[in-house]
Amino acid sequence: MHKWCPLVANDCNKIKDDIIKILKDHPEGLTAIEISKILKIHRHTVTKYILVLEALDIVYRRKVGPATLHYLKDYIKNSKVNK
């Protein structure tokens, strides 16, 4: 585990994997609040991981009215990752 980069830790990878699985199950997109309710973690924590997944080009966001919906990129949806 790298102290300088907490996102490398196993727990962090599990959260990222869980977010990917949830977004695979919800192709209509979800808000950070909806994801946080499913995972039972704070929405700020979800937002942090979504930003990491966006930087890794796995997730993208779209503003719909006052909400921001998060989606998996198509090439991730069609991959065998987390099936």
Rosetta silent file (secondary structure, phi, psi, omega in degrees, C-alpha in Angstrom):
SEQUENCE: MHKWCPLVANDCNKIKDDIIKILKDHPEGLTAIEISKILKIHRHTVTKYILVLEALDIVYRRKVGPATLHYLKDYIKNSKVNK
SCORE:     score description
SCORE:     0.000 S_00000001
   1 L     0.000  132.910 -179.881    0.000    0.000    0.000 S_00000001
   2 L   -94.885  118.844  179.942    1.344    3.413   -0.960 S_00000001
   3 L   -66.273  -29.599 -177.627    0.870    6.032    1.741 S_00000001
   4 L   -76.840  -15.548 -178.372    1.311    8.807   -0.800 S_00000001
   5 L  -138.487   86.127 -175.785   -1.528    7.538   -2.968 S_00000001
   6 H   -62.358  -17.358 -178.641   -4.463    6.144   -0.983 S_00000001
   7 H   -74.435   -4.267  178.541   -6.357    5.303   -4.198 S_00000001
   8 H   -87.448  -18.810 -176.647   -3.994    2.378   -4.758 S_00000001
   9 L   -61.521  154.469 -177.929   -5.174    0.558   -1.630 S_00000001
  10 H   -58.522  -41.610  179.154   -7.363   -2.541   -1.963 S_00000001
  11 H   -60.002  -39.313 -179.570  -10.394   -0.878   -0.366 S_00000001
  12 H   -66.857  -41.040  177.944  -10.149    1.919   -2.886 S_00000001
  13 H   -63.799  -36.483  178.283   -9.959   -0.519   -5.778 S_00000001
  14 H   -63.697  -42.557  179.464  -13.039   -2.279   -4.421 S_00000001
  15 H   -63.523  -44.693  178.011  -14.981    0.988   -4.358 S_00000001
  16 H   -60.210  -45.104  178.573  -13.919    1.791   -7.928 S_00000001
  17 H   -62.109  -40.676  178.898  -14.913   -1.723   -9.031 S_00000001
  18 H   -62.903  -41.272  178.383  -18.253   -1.400   -7.229 S_00000001
  19 H   -63.566  -41.894  178.365  -18.985    1.902   -8.983 S_00000001
  20 H   -61.462  -45.236  179.375  -18.175    0.315  -12.352 S_00000001
  21 H   -61.255  -43.604 -179.313  -20.501   -2.627  -11.610 S_00000001
  22 H   -63.010  -44.694 -179.503  -23.307   -0.300  -10.525 S_00000001
  23 H   -68.181  -29.320  174.573  -22.986    1.844  -13.647 S_00000001
  24 H   -64.701  -37.337 -179.352  -22.977   -1.314  -15.796 S_00000001
  25 H   -77.772  -11.514 -177.416  -26.303   -2.251  -14.210 S_00000001
  26 L  -130.491   73.569 -178.489  -27.696    1.252  -14.821 S_00000001
  27 L   -63.688  -15.323  178.072  -27.030    2.272  -18.440 S_00000001
  28 L   -74.719   -8.351  179.427  -29.496    5.148  -17.964 S_00000001
  29 L    89.964  152.954  179.414  -26.874    6.810  -15.747 S_00000001
  30 E  -137.425  152.273  172.950  -26.862    7.632  -12.050 S_00000001
  31 L   -82.330  164.854  176.685  -26.103   10.660   -9.920 S_00000001
  32 H   -61.755  -35.141  179.170  -23.383   10.544   -7.273 S_00000001
  33 H   -65.058  -42.841  178.866  -26.122   10.627   -4.631 S_00000001
  34 H   -63.625  -42.506  178.198  -27.831    7.555   -6.126 S_00000001
  35 H   -63.757  -41.666 -178.972  -24.518    5.690   -6.256 S_00000001
  36 H   -63.962  -35.755  177.687  -23.748    6.705   -2.668 S_00000001
  37 H   -67.348  -39.231  178.915  -27.101    5.344   -1.478 S_00000001
  38 H   -66.111  -44.267 -177.068  -26.466    2.004   -3.196 S_00000001
  39 H   -83.817  -13.389 -177.555  -22.935    1.710   -1.765 S_00000001
  40 L    60.409   44.513  173.299  -23.870    3.253    1.603 S_00000001
  41 L  -131.799  163.721 -175.745  -20.938    5.678    1.488 S_00000001
  42 L   -65.377  146.211 -178.089  -20.855    9.489    1.480 S_00000001
  43 H   -64.329  -29.512  176.974  -21.567   11.235   -1.814 S_00000001
  44 H   -66.545  -35.597  176.283  -18.293   13.174   -1.572 S_00000001
  45 H   -64.901  -44.487  177.769  -16.437    9.860   -1.458 S_00000001
  46 H   -59.781  -44.801 -179.643  -18.322    8.693   -4.551 S_00000001
  47 H   -59.880  -40.318  178.476  -17.493   11.945   -6.328 S_00000001
  48 H   -59.288  -46.000 -178.938  -13.787   11.465   -5.555 S_00000001
  49 H   -71.237  -34.414  176.793  -13.801    8.011   -7.137 S_00000001
  50 H   -63.285  -40.109  177.399  -15.853    9.152  -10.111 S_00000001
  51 H   -61.986  -39.007  176.422  -13.233   11.826  -10.797 S_00000001
  52 H   -64.328  -45.433  179.975  -10.540    9.127  -10.746 S_00000001
  53 H   -65.187  -33.109  174.805  -12.597    6.945  -13.109 S_00000001
  54 H   -66.459  -42.841  179.193  -13.090    9.932  -15.426 S_00000001
  55 H   -63.350  -30.705  177.730   -9.331   10.556  -15.443 S_00000001
  56 L   -84.310    2.031  178.890   -8.843    6.876  -16.358 S_00000001
  57 L    63.045   38.697  179.043  -11.332    7.357  -19.240 S_00000001
  58 L  -105.668  -33.304 -175.236  -13.758    4.786  -17.806 S_00000001
  59 E  -125.622  148.601  170.816  -16.646    7.062  -16.828 S_00000001
  60 E  -133.814  162.841 -178.366  -18.116   10.227  -18.290 S_00000001
  61 E  -122.900  156.082  178.269  -20.708   12.665  -17.007 S_00000001
  62 E  -142.790  130.782  178.953  -23.597   14.526  -18.571 S_00000001
  63 E   -82.358  125.746  178.121  -25.542   17.402  -17.086 S_00000001
  64 E  -127.574  100.320 -174.394  -29.319   16.851  -17.266 S_00000001
  65 L    61.511 -131.691 -179.668  -31.134   19.828  -15.797 S_00000001
  66 L   -81.024  -10.710 -175.804  -29.890   20.296  -12.253 S_00000001
  67 E   -95.444  152.916  171.672  -28.517   16.729  -12.052 S_00000001
  68 E  -115.030  116.082  179.722  -25.207   15.324  -13.237 S_00000001
  69 E   -96.382  144.121 -179.502  -25.531   11.749  -14.476 S_00000001
  70 E  -114.117  138.926 -176.275  -22.562    9.398  -14.653 S_00000001
  71 E  -135.061  156.422  169.838  -22.172    6.690  -17.286 S_00000001
  72 E   -82.236  145.925  172.971  -19.662    4.048  -18.279 S_00000001
  73 L   -66.108  149.395 -175.735  -17.846    4.578  -21.552 S_00000001
  74 H   -56.572  -41.326 -176.803  -19.128    2.194  -24.256 S_00000001
  75 H   -67.694  -23.444  175.667  -15.906    0.203  -24.540 S_00000001
  76 H   -78.658  -41.339  179.078  -16.072   -0.551  -20.795 S_00000001
  77 H   -56.914  -38.587 -174.930  -19.756   -1.576  -20.959 S_00000001
  78 L   -89.123   -2.121 -178.938  -18.948   -4.110  -23.657 S_00000001
  79 L   -86.027  171.346  179.134  -15.832   -5.515  -21.988 S_00000001
  80 L   -87.502    1.726 -179.887  -15.660   -8.540  -19.728 S_00000001
  81 L   -62.486  128.303  175.069  -14.417   -6.391  -16.833 S_00000001
  82 L    59.791   32.916  176.241  -16.546   -6.921  -13.719 S_00000001
  83 L   -85.109    0.000    0.000  -19.129   -9.189  -15.377 S_00000001
